[in-house]
Amino acid sequence: MKTAIEERLKSDNKKHRFSDIRELIGNRSAPTPLVRLNSVIPYENFELYLKLEWFNPFGSIKDRTAFYLLKGMAEKGLLEDKELVEPTSGNTGIALAALAGLMGKKLTVTVPDEIPEEKQLLLRMLGAEVWATPDDLCPIDHPKDGAIALAHSFVDSEQTGNKYAMPNQYENPDNVRAHYETTGPEIWEQTDGKVDYFFAGLGTCGTISGTGKYLKEQNSAVGVYAMEPQKGHRIPGLKNMEESKLPGIYAEDVVDDIIRVDDEPAYEMTKRLFREEGLMVGPSTGAIVHAASTLAKRGKEGLAVAISPDGGQKYTSYFADILGDEGLPEG
């Protein structure tokens, strides 16, 4: 007679059955979906597919990054007897908090004080200690990097000694490796190698550097386009590089062009994706899709893939500000 242990079900990709939530991250047998946009990109010779990264278990493309960062640190022995600290605009922190909990590790995150309340609540629900950070903590030449400066102070402080280890998503090559080994291959396989253009936003720059590198190695003609918000923007998760220090992992040679997007067209496209495509996306997706539509208007033809970094459920308070009185009854 079999024991209870012997009768346990094993992981099975074909049956979409997994023994650990981490098995869902970067699993090429169960990739995040590609969905074609049929309304907001009305160009006969330009197809745009969104890669819906909010299908990752913790809700964003940063699940891949966080998994690889911690995996790399564990392999190098950098996690022993350490607590974790990391600057984040929310998504990397959420994934790190979930993964750290699975490892029995404590995480402190430093976040810009304007990030949506929903993200801060999720971080706390996952057990992270959250330090909301004003931008003026940072040197004047990088006025939007306050959270990064504070996180470094935890690691460098004589008072905390050797207590903290920082994954450092902005400088750690494992961020790039995550997308070179998972996001890029998934897109290549899902498009049968027919992808002509790839779009992603500038934040840590891991997605565009790793995915772009992989795609160009398969076909050097693939166009890689970065979406950068304008200075003073209010699009969570993205960075304007005149306001922020350029991440050390950014692969400039991979990017063919940078398309800059203002807040208003990004917000408008986000609303259109909700209403015309049934896609409840975050505002960075609206900005990235607007950048892709800009390229289509220039007469480019072919098959494009754009990253949809996360879903809209974490931005409901943010969307309330964007909508204002729209849709409310008069009087």
C-alpha positions, -999 to 999 in steps of 0.1 A, spaced: 0 0 0 14 34 -10 21 60 17 5 94 17 39 109 6 41 85 -24 5 94 -34 11 131 -36 5 147 -69 36 159 -88 40 191 -108 27 187 -143 30 216 -169 5 200 -192 -21 198 -165 -11 233 -152 -5 218 -118 24 230 -97 39 221 -63 52 256 -56 40 290 -68 76 298 -79 73 272 -106 50 296 -125 77 323 -129 95 322 -163 81 287 -171 83 285 -209 58 256 -208 33 280 -192 42 315 -207 23 346 -200 -2 352 -228 1 373 -260 -31 391 -269 -36 410 -302 -50 445 -300 -79 449 -325 -93 484 -318 -67 509 -305 -42 500 -333 -63 503 -364 -35 498 -390 -39 471 -416 -2 464 -419 9 468 -383 -1 442 -358 5 447 -321 3 420 -295 5 427 -257 24 403 -235 2 403 -204 27 401 -175 1 405 -149 -6 368 -154 26 362 -134 17 349 -98 25 382 -80 9 404 -107 37 419 -128 68 414 -150 89 420 -119 82 385 -107 108 374 -132 133 399 -120 128 392 -83 131 355 -88 164 358 -106 178 384 -82 172 362 -52 183 330 -70 216 347 -80 222 360 -45 215 325 -30 239 309 -54 266 334 -44 260 329 -7 249 365 -2 217 358 17 231 340 47 221 356 80 209 387 61 178 408 59 168 422 26 164 459 16 154 472 -19 142 504 -35 110 499 -55 81 516 -72 60 487 -60 61 457 -83 96 444 -77 90 449 -39 57 429 -41 74 400 -58 105 402 -35 82 403 -4 63 372 -16 95 353 -24 113 364 7 84 351 28 87 318 11 124 318 21 118 329 56 135 362 50 126 397 62 123 425 36 124 463 40 114 483 10 119 520 3 93 535 -21 85 569 -37 59 585 -15 36 590 -45 32 553 -53 -5 541 -53 -18 533 -18 -29 498 -31 8 488 -37 18 499 -2 -10 479 13 0 448 -7 36 452 4 25 453 41 2 424 36 31 404 23 51 412 55 74 439 41 84 470 62 76 500 40 95 533 41 78 559 19 104 583 7 103 620 -5 124 627 -36 144 655 -19 164 628 0 184 624 -32 211 646 -47 198 674 -69 212 659 -101 189 628 -97 158 643 -81 136 612 -86 159 587 -69 151 593 -32 140 557 -26 172 544 -41 194 567 -19 175 556 12 179 519 5 217 524 0 219 541 33 206 509 50 234 489 34 261 515 39 253 527 74 278 519 102 248 516 126 233 487 107 266 470 101 264 439 79 227 434 86 213 441 51 218 427 16 203 445 -14 193 427 -46 199 461 -64 177 456 -94 191 488 -111 227 474 -112 224 436 -109 230 418 -142 206 390 -130 178 415 -138 188 414 -174 194 376 -173 158 371 -161 145 385 -194 172 371 -216 164 336 -204 126 339 -200 108 369 -216 128 369 -248 125 332 -255 88 332 -247 81 360 -272 102 344 -299 84 311 -295 49 326 -292 53 346 -324 69 317 -343 100 339 -347 80 365 -367 83 394 -343 96 426 -361 94 451 -333 96 450 -295 85 477 -271 91 482 -234 93 511 -209 124 525 -192 126 518 -155 153 495 -142 160 488 -179 163 450 -173 133 441 -195 144 460 -226 181 451 -222 176 413 -217 146 408 -240 160 430 -267 194 413 -266 178 378 -269 155 389 -298 183 406 -317 205 374 -314 177 355 -331 172 381 -358 193 413 -359 166 431 -379 142 431 -349 136 467 -339 138 474 -302 121 506 -290 122 521 -255 93 542 -241 105 570 -218 81 593 -200 86 630 -201 102 649 -172 78 655 -143 56 626 -153 31 607 -131 33 572 -146 43 547 -119 71 523 -126 88 544 -153 117 567 -152 128 597 -172 166 594 -174 171 632 -172 156 630 -137 171 597 -126 205 580 -128 208 557 -158 209 521 -145 242 504 -150 224 474 -166 210 494 -195 222 480 -228 222 511 -250 235 491 -280 203 470 -280 179 499 -282 172 513 -317 152 543 -306 136 560 -276 100 573 -279 89 598 -253 54 600 -241 34 626 -222 11 617 -193 -22 626 -210 -19 604 -241 -7 576 -218 -38 580 -196 -61 582 -226 -46 550 -241 -50 533 -208 -87 542 -207 -91 529 -243 -74 496 -235 -100 492 -207 -130 502 -227 -122 490 -263 -100 459 -257 -113 447 -223 -78 448 -209 -75 461 -173 -39 473 -175 -17 497 -154 -9 532 -168 26 522 -179 9 498 -204 -10 528 -219 22 547 -223 40 518 -240 10 511 -264 9 548 -272 46 546 -281 39 517 -304 10 535 -321 34 564 -327 57 541 -346 27 527 -366 17 562 -376 52 566 -391 43 539 -416 61 510 -401 47 476 -410 50 441 -394 43 423 -362 51 441 -329 51 429 -293 47 453 -264 51 445 -227 21 451 -204 40 452 -171 11 449 -147 -27 450 -143 -49 479 -133 -62 466 -100 -33 481 -81 -41 516 -94 -78 522 -85 -71 552 -64 -48 565 -91 -74 560 -117 -99 580 -96 -77 610 -100 -74 605 -138 -112 600 -143 -122 630 -121 -159 636 -125 -162 615 -157 -192 592 -155 -206 606 -123 -243 617 -124 -250 654 -126 -263 674 -97 
